[in-house]
């Protein structure tokens, strides 16, 4: 897979301070409207294997997983421990800033699927990070 080359300023942020400060306080809000939530939930219903292991990247207090579908494992990796603790779908929680340390704390082939809903924009190296996961 060839990773596209983008100018360094393409992902420069207005506030380049460490992410930990911004994410220190829990934000128990939904970042998309009801129709978008329904569309994401339906996509998950269609694509994620029931009983499977799901990695919820940049997770928060809600994962938008369909209520009627049981998963064997739902690992949430996010920036705020309180938000992760409030998410009833998670079977495990891990607080980590992927911009500071992009290495996932999981082994190869541990999950049947990975999701990242409305948070990929938080990554400062999204193209490289997604390409690295695709090669794994």
Phi, psi and omega in degrees: 000130177268128179270124180300145176265125179238151178297146182305324183286352182300330182242017177292138182256154177297326179240106182268011178292159181305141184295334183305323180295315180295320185269005182296322180267134178294143176235094183270067180234158174260127187270357178228159183281174185301322180294320178292320176301314180298321180293317178295315180300318178295319177300315178297318178302319182285327190253330185274134183285123175305138181081354184279177177259124184240133173258120180258098182280143184054044184290167182211212184279350178219142181249352181064019176286146180296132184301325186277355182257125177267134176246147181289330182206133173227104180265124179255126175243118184211188186258349185227119183298322180294319178296315180297320180296331181280353183270107184288344181279341183283134174263345174206154186225140179219124178267124180200139174267105182291342174285326178280324180216097185282357180284125179285143183275034183230157178277172178295142173061028177281340187237149174275336181202155173230141178233153176211101185257123176050033180223359182298334180295344178288335180288138178270348177228056188296321183296312180295320182293315180292320179297320179296321179291325181293329179281337185290000000 
